[in-house]
Amino acid sequence: MVPLPESLMFGSEFEHEVDAIVARYPQPKAALLPVLWEVQKAKGAIDLEAEQWVASRLGVAPSHVHGCVTF
């Protein structure tokens, strides 16, 4: 699956919110759950495209994001 460019998935306002969340943590991957909560709030669910977007945004493996989403 080819992930959508960030600008097509979420708007710039959402991306600024995510940036603010990530900035609160010493490591971007530590913001995983709060970012997933924002994605769920924005989209109503966390689909595979959103998982890919979060993984690339935080620099973690998509399988790690998927594992957290499906736990």
C-alpha positions in Angstrom: 0.0 0.0 0.0 1.3 3.4 -0.9 0.6 5.9 1.8 -1.1 9.2 0.9 0.9 12.3 1.1 0.4 13.9 4.5 -1.4 16.9 3.0 -4.1 14.7 1.5 -4.8 12.7 4.7 -5.0 15.5 7.2 -5.1 19.3 7.1 -2.3 21.6 8.2 -4.2 22.5 11.4 -4.2 18.8 12.4 -0.5 18.5 11.6 0.3 21.5 13.8 -1.7 19.8 16.6 0.4 16.6 16.1 3.6 18.7 16.1 2.6 20.3 19.4 1.9 16.8 20.9 5.2 15.4 19.7 7.1 18.4 21.1 6.0 17.5 24.6 8.0 14.3 24.6 11.8 13.7 24.5 11.5 11.0 21.8 8.9 11.3 19.1 7.9 7.6 19.5 6.8 8.4 23.0 3.9 10.4 21.6 2.4 7.4 19.9 -0.8 7.0 22.0 -1.6 10.7 22.1 -1.2 11.0 18.4 -3.3 8.0 17.8 -6.0 9.5 20.0 -5.9 12.7 17.8 -6.2 10.6 14.6 -9.2 8.7 16.0 -10.8 12.0 17.0 -10.2 13.5 13.6 -11.2 10.4 11.4 -13.5 8.5 13.7 -11.3 5.4 13.4 -7.7 4.4 12.8 -7.4 2.7 9.4 -4.2 1.3 7.8 -3.5 4.5 6.0 -3.6 6.4 9.3 -1.3 3.8 10.9 1.2 4.3 8.0 1.0 8.1 8.4 1.6 7.9 12.2 4.5 5.5 11.7 6.2 7.8 9.2 5.4 10.9 11.2 7.0 9.4 14.4 9.7 7.4 12.8 8.6 4.0 14.0 7.8 0.8 12.2 4.2 0.5 10.9 4.0 -2.9 12.6 4.7 -1.2 16.0 1.8 1.3 15.4 -0.5 -1.6 14.2 0.4 -3.6 17.4 -0.6 -0.6 19.6 -3.8 0.0 17.6 -4.9 -3.6 17.8 -3.9 -4.3 21.4 
